[in-house]
Amino acid sequence: MRILIVEDDAQLARGVASLLRTAGHAVDHVAYGEEALSVSAKEPYSLVILDVGLPDIDGFEVLARMRARGDQVQVLMLTARDGLDDRVRGLDLGADDYLRKPFEVEELEARVRALGRRRGGSEAAPEMRIGTMTINRSTGRVEVGERPVELRRREWAVLEALAARAGQIVSRETLQAEVFGFDDPVGSNALEVNVTRLRSKLAPDGPAIRTVRGVGYMLDRP
């Protein structure tokens, strides 16, 4: 997923970003609520991890304004506050989940995975099966038949984005926006390199990745 972290604690934000990037997500970070509103209006995020206590406007205001403009991106709120009223307020404003600080990284990872499954319409099933290929979102494991497929972080992100739309053409712009954050140092052919590597790792018995010239890519669904 393409994830935006809105957190003014730089050390916490770096740790969470590193954790999520290791899991294969593209991650951006901002420290201010107004900046979060500006960036999220332009970039196709799948999830926003939103701290309540921000230096300018609080997370509740950010969430309320996002929902008011029709932004339905999933939001996981973080807070150091322990009051039930705050949790209820966040959920009533349209938050999808709530996590209280301090938290264990395993719980954060689990909540992000659950929101990812909910986004894909398969909340109860962390596994995806496409032809001979099985993708386990919880473990990050990919198998073609009984053959394990070892993927790099970016290859996993490309595969997950294509698999979520198997049988459909995914534009190059959409795929690049979901796979790479705006701070990622990538070359002009980075997407093509990762698609080529992924294609070779799935061959010969996995689903094919087709190039639709001038448009994008499509993962075959048998």
N, C-alpha and C positions, 0 to 999 in steps of 0.2 A: 504494500500500500504506500501511497504518498501521504506522509504524516507531518503535521505542523505542531511543534511544541511551543506553547506560549507560557513562558516561565522566566521570572526575573532572577532566580537563583542560578547563576552561571554554572556552578559546579554540578548541581543536580541536573540541569539541562544537558550538560555534556555527557553525564553518565547515562541518562535515559536515551539520548540520541545515539550514543555508542552501542548500547544494548539493542536498540531497534534496528540500527544499520547492520549489526551482526546477524540479526534475524532475517535480513533481506529487504528491509523497507527503505524507501527514500525518505530522508528526514530533513526538514528545515526548522530553524529556531528563531523566534523573536522574543523580546523581553517586555514589550509594551502592548497594551490592549488596542490602541489606535493602529499600531503597526500590524497587529494580527488581523484587524478588520480590513485593512488595505490589501494585505497580501492574500488573504483567503478569498477576496472578491475576484482576484485575477488568476489564481492557481487552482488546479483541479485536485484538491485534497480529498482523501477518503476518510481521514480521521484528524480531529484536532484534540490535542491533549492540553487542556486549558486550566491554568492555575487561577484560583479565586483572587488571591492577594497580589495584585499587580501595581506598579508604581503610579500609573495614571488613572485609568478607569478600571474597576474591578471586573473579574471574570463574569459575574452575573450580567453586567451591562454589556460586555462583549457578546455573550450568548444571546441576550435579548435582541440586540441589534442585528445579529446574524439571522436569527429566526424571522425578525420583522421584514428583512429584505428577501426572504424566501430561501435562504441557504439551509439546505437539509443535510449538510455534512454531519457525520457522526461526531459527537463531542463527549470526551471523557474528562470530567472535571477533577482537579486535584485541590485539596484544601487542608490546611493545618487546623481548621476549626472543627470542633467536635460536636457542635450543636445539631440536633435533629432538624431544627427549623431551616438551617442553611442547606442541608441535603435535600429537604423537601422543596425548597425554593428553586434550587438548581434543576431538579427533575421536572418541576412544574414549568420552568422556562424552556424546557426542551432538551435537557442533557440526556444522553443515552446511558451513561454510567457515571459512578462517583467513586473516588478512591481517596481515602484520608491519609495524610502524611503523619508520621513516616510510614512508608510501605515497603514490603519485600519485593524484590525485583521479579520473583517468580509470579507473584500475584498480578503485577503490572503486565507481564508477558501474557498471562492467561486471559486477562481482560481484553487486551488488544487482539489476541487470537479470536476470542468470542465475538467481538465487534466485527472482525473481518469476516467471520462466518455469517453473521447476521446480514452484513452488507451484501454477501454473495447469495443470500437466500437459502443458505444451508446451515442454519444455526445449530441443528442437532447433529450434524455430520461433519467432522473435521476432515474427512477424506473425500477426494474427488477422483472419479474414475473416468477416463477418456480412452476408449479402446483398450489397448493392452497396458496403458499407463495408469499408475496410481500415485496421487499426490496427497501426502499427509501434512496438512498445514500445522498441526500441533508439534510434530517432530521435525519438520523440514525435510522429510525423507521422500525421495522420488524413486519409483521402481517401474521398469518396463518389463512386463512379465515377472520373472523372478530376479531380474538383473537390476541391482542398485545403480542409480545414476548419481554421480557426485557432481554437484553444481556449485559454482561460485555464487557469491551474493547477488551480483547483477543478473546472472543467468537465471537464478531462482525468481527474481523480481519480474523478469521478462516472461518466464513461463507462467507464473501466477496470473499476471495481467492477461495473457493470451488465453489461458485455460478458463478464466472466469467468463470469457466471451467465445468459447470454442464454437467453431462453425460460423463465426462472424468476422468481418474485416475490421481490424483495429487500425486506425490511422497512425501514421508515423508520429505525428505530433502528440496524439493522446498517449501512445506508448512511452514516448520519451518523457513526457510530463509526469507519468506515474513512476517511472523507474529512476529518474535522476532529480535530485534536489537542486535548488538554485545555487548552492555553494559547491556543488560537486565539480571538480576539475575534469571535465570530459572533452574529448576531441569531437570533431564534426562527424566522425564515422563510428563513434563509440557504440551506438545502438546496433548498427549493422554487424560489428564485431561480436557483440554478445548474442545476437540472433544466430549468426553463423556457428558459433561455438555450441549453442544450445541445440541447433538443428543436427549437428554431427553427433552429439551425445545421445540424442533420442533415436537416431538411425541405427540399424535399418528397420527395426521391428516396432518402433514407437510411432505415435502420430506425427504426420509431416507438418512442417511450418511452411506455408506458401507465401511467396512475395507477390503482392498485387502491385504491379508497377505504377508508380505515381500516386499510390494511395496509402499502402501500409502492408500489414501482415495478417495471416489467418492461420489458426491452429485447426487442422482437420478434425472433425468429429465423425467417426465412422458411423 
